[in-house]
Amino acid sequence: MRLWALGQLGDDSQTGTVDAIQAAASEWGFDVELPQDPPPADSSETCHLWPENLLPWECWHAVQTQWRMGMGGATGLDYASVLAYLKDGRGLHSKERREVFGLIQLCERETLRVWAEKRERDTTK
């Protein structure tokens, strides 16, 4: 999420990610085998998701037109519109809708935090 908000998804800033993922997974008792070789140059835009994350990710991207804007930029998503999309646009029922909405809120919070950091860096230059 952080890389997406910074516009760095798929760039070289992800060096060492394979080792970090394997280390984190091993702490939880998981054995994760990831390719050690970097992806081919033409696949720098590729992002792999676990199947259970595909729906929330698709919904997150679908609601990117629903940002509320203030004087300082985006202030958050328009929740009424997001919930309407999840219910009517995706046909999600209450439990799944609450789950996906919660994950969208996580993405929203992280995006706002990263954008705030970026604004702070830009103003201190």
Secondary structure, DSSP 8 states (H G I E B T S, - for coil): -HHHHTT-TTSGGGTTHHHHHHHHHHHTT------SS---GGGTT-----HHHHHHHHHHHHTGGGEEEETTEEEEE-HHHHHHIIIIIS---HHHHHHHHHHHHHHHHHHHHHHHHHHHHHHT-
